[in-house]
Amino acid sequence: MTLELVAIFLASSFRLAIPLLFAATGELVSERAGVVNMSIEGMMLAGAFGGAIGAAMTGSPLLGLACAVLAVLPVALLQSVLTNTLRANQIVTGIGINILVLGLTTLGYREFFGARSRTTIPGFDAWPVPVLSDLPLVGPLFQQIGMAWLAIAIILAVGAVLTMTGLGITLRAVGENPQAVAKAGRSVLALRHGAVLFAGIMSALGGAFLSIGDIHTFTEGMTNGAGYLAITAVIFGSWKLGRTVMACLLFGAATALQFQLPALGLGIPNALLIMLPYLLAFLAVAGLVGRQTAPRALAQPYWP
């Protein structure tokens, strides 16, 4: 493999990790508050569909991005009400929402675009970083669309909030000991509702990246398990932001290998390459990549 191919591989890995970075950051905040959102997959798919419809109807990817967020907010609100207000099982409700969104977006896609359509829609163009994008070898890394830099900015902001502010400390305490937070005069339900809605917004950005940021079209079920990989990245990262980011980049690299290795003429079965990100996810969930310490109140409904 030449240095040029290595640079292309790294750039592809980063690009493929971006939707995971958005969704996993939102899921990390939600799980640190004690709520597991198995509906991240459905939220991402709703965001991809809303972004595609918005961009196609208005001709503006920015308005499409706004439509993606608007499309996901009802889904996130439904998840939050079911799990926080009604205290329903977080895993079951999330999977049910995923199935619901898959059906709704499939129906909407066929009605709006046609059953076999691959309509190209307006999307974001690359936004190269001046000077850095012209550097030899590493230049491709800095030739991403603007949403990539937005993801980095949000990750840095979330890291600062979680570690350096009272809100972040309280949010993490909700996932560890919600009763203590309630005794301190803070609303556990309000914090958990906010965390789930934030996860929804981040999932919308991740889904919109797929449709209007990456391939400029929408297809049925186009998230293809990305939401589940985002949840796994949080587990892989032991509920720590830096390690979660590294897990997303690892999954992005595993996906990039599907395109890189065949181009090098290596006789590795394509099915094995497609399976690789999910194999890594399985190893993470099975606890075979190190010990994971989840928040103590994770997936437990709060009873005042």
N, C-alpha and C positions, 0 to 999 in steps of 0.2 A: 504494500500500500504506500503510495507516494504521500508527501507532505500535503499536497493539494487535496488529495482525497480525504486525508485526515481532517483538514479544515472544513471540507464540505460535510463530512460526517458529524463533526461537532456542531456546525450550524444547523444541520437537520435535527440533531438530537435536541437542541435548545428549542427549535420551532415546534417540534412534536410534543415537547414537555409543557408548552405554554398553557394549553387548556387545563392540563392537570395542575399546574401551579395555581391558576385562578381557583379552581374548584377545591383543591386540597387545602388552600389557605382558609377559605370559608369554612370548610368542614372542621379544620383544626380549631377555629374559634368556637364553633358550635359544640364540639366534643369537650373542649376545655370547660365549657359551661354545663356539661353533663347531658347533652342531647346528641344522639346518633341520628344522622340524616341518611338513611338508606335511599332516600328519594333524590340524592344528588344526581344520579343518572337521569331521572326524569326531569329535574330542573335544568340540567345542561341541554337536554333534547328540546325542552320548551324554549330555552334561550336561543338555540340554533334556529328553530322554526320561526320564532318571533322576529329575530334579526333578519332572516331571509325574507319574510313577508314585508317587514318594514322597509328594507332596502329596495325590494322589488317594486313596491307601490310608490315610494317617494323618490327613488333614484339616489338617495343619500345614505351612505353607510353609517354616518353618525346618527341619523334618525333611526336607522335600522338597529343600531346599538341600544338606543333608548327604548325601542319597541321590544327588544330582547329582555330588558330589565322589567318592563311593564308586563310582559307575558309570564314571567316567572314569579312575580310577586304574589299572585293569587295561589300558586302552587306552594310557595314557601309559607304563606299564611295558613293554608289548609294543613300543612304538615305541623306547623307550630300549634295551631288550635287543637288538633287531634292529640298531640303528644304532651303538650304542656297544660292546656286547659282541661281537656277531657281525660288526660293521663292514659291514653291508649298505648298499646305496645309499640315501641319506636321502630322495631325491625319490621313488623308486619305491616304497619301503616306505610312505611317508606316503600316497601316492595309493591304494595297495592297502588300507590301513587305512580310508581314507575310504569306499571302496566297501563294505568289510566292514561298517562301522558303519551305513551307509545301509541295507543289506539287513537287518541285525539289528533296527534300530529300526523299520523298516517292518513287519517281521513281528510284533514285539512290540506295536506300535501297533494293528495289526489284530486281534491276539488279545485285547488288554486293553480297547481302547476300541471296537472294531468298525470295519469297513472305511470307513464313511461318517460316523462319529461326529465331532461337534465338541463333546465333553463339556467343560463348564466345570469347572475344578479350582480349589481354594483357592490363592490367590496373595497376594503382598504388596500392601498398600494404599499410597497416597501418604503420605509423611512430610514434611509441609511444615516448613520452617525457621521458627521463631517470628520474628515481626516482618518478616523479609525477604520471606516469602511473601505478605505483605499490602501490600507496596509497589506503587505504580502502575507499570505497564509491565513492570518486571523481575520482578514477583511470580511469574509462571509458571515462571521459571527455578528457583525454590526450592521448587517443589511436586512434586518427584520422589519416587520410592520410596527406601527406605533403602539399597538396593543401589547407588544412584547415589553416595551419599556414601561408601559402602564402597570403590567404585572409586577415588574421589579420594584417600582415605586410603592405599590400597595403592600407588597411583602415587607419592605423596609418599614413602612408606616405601621403595619400590624405588629411587627416585632417590637417597635418602640412603644406602642400602646400597651402590649401585654407585659412588658418588663419594666417600664419606666413611669407608668401612670397609675393612679388610684383605680381607675376603671378597669385596667388590665388585671390588677391584683384582685379586685373584687370578682371579676369574671372567672378567674382561675379558682378562686375560693368557692364559687358556686358549684363547680364541678367536683370539688373535694368534700365540702361540708356545707350544703345549702342551709341547714338549720342555723349554723353559726352566722351566716350572712344575714338571714332573716332577723336574728336577734340583734344584729348590729344596725337594724333599721333600713336595710336595703331590700328592694323587691326582687325576690328570686325569679318570679314568673316574668317580670318585665325584662330582666337581664337575659333569660332564656329565650323569650320571644325575639328580642333584638338580635341575639346570636344566630337564631335560625333564619331570620330575615336577611342578615348579612351573608350567611352561607348561600341563600338563594340568589342574592345579587352577584356574588362572586361566581356562582355556577352559571348565571346568565351570561356573564362576560366570557367564561370558558366556552360555553356553547356557541356564542356569537362568533368567537374566534374561529371555530370550525367552519361555520357557514359563510360569513362575510369577511373573515380575515384570511383564511387559508385557501379554500377551494372555490369560493364565490358561487356556491350553489347549495341546495339542500337535497338530501336523500333520506329515505325512510330509515329510521333507527341509526342515523349517522354517528351518534356518539359511540356506538359499538363497544360498550363496557367501560368507557373512559371514566364515568362517574364512580364505578366500583373500584377502578384503579386509584382514583383520588382518595377514596376512603382507605384503601389499603396503604397508600403512601403515608397517611397519618399514623397508622399502626406501625408500619415499617420505621417511621421516624420517631417512634415512642412518644408521640404527642409533643414533640419539640419542633419549633418552626424550622430551624436550620437543617435538621435531619430530614424533615418532611420535604423540604426543597430538594435536598440531595436525592431522596427517593424518587421524586418526580423526574429529575434529570436522568436518573438511572433507567426508569421506565421509558423515557423518551429515547434514550440511547438504544435500548433493547428493540424498540419499534423501528428505529432508523436502520438497524442491522438487516431488517427485512429487505431493504432496498440496496444497501451497500454491499453485502456479501455476494448476492447473485451477480452484481456488476463486476466483481473481482474474479468471477468464474469458479467460485468454490462450490463444490457439490453438496451443499447442505440442503436438506429437504425444506421447501418453503413452508410446509405445515409446521415444522419445528420452529422456524423463525417467527411465525405468526403466534405460536403458543408461548414464546419466550417471556413477554411481559407478564402474562398470566401465571406462568410458572414461578416467576420471581414473587408475584403477589401471593401465591400459595405458600411459598417458603416463609414469607413475612407473617402471614396470618397463623401459620403453624408454629411460629416461634422459633424457627430454625436459623434466624439471622441475628440472634441476640435476645436478651430479655426485654420485654415491653412492660412498662408500668402505666396502666391506664388511670385516669382520674377515678377516685374512689366512688363517686356518685354517678358515673357514666351509665346512661340508659336507665337510671332509676327515676321514676316520677317523683315530683316534690309534693309532699303533703304538709300543709301548714300545721 
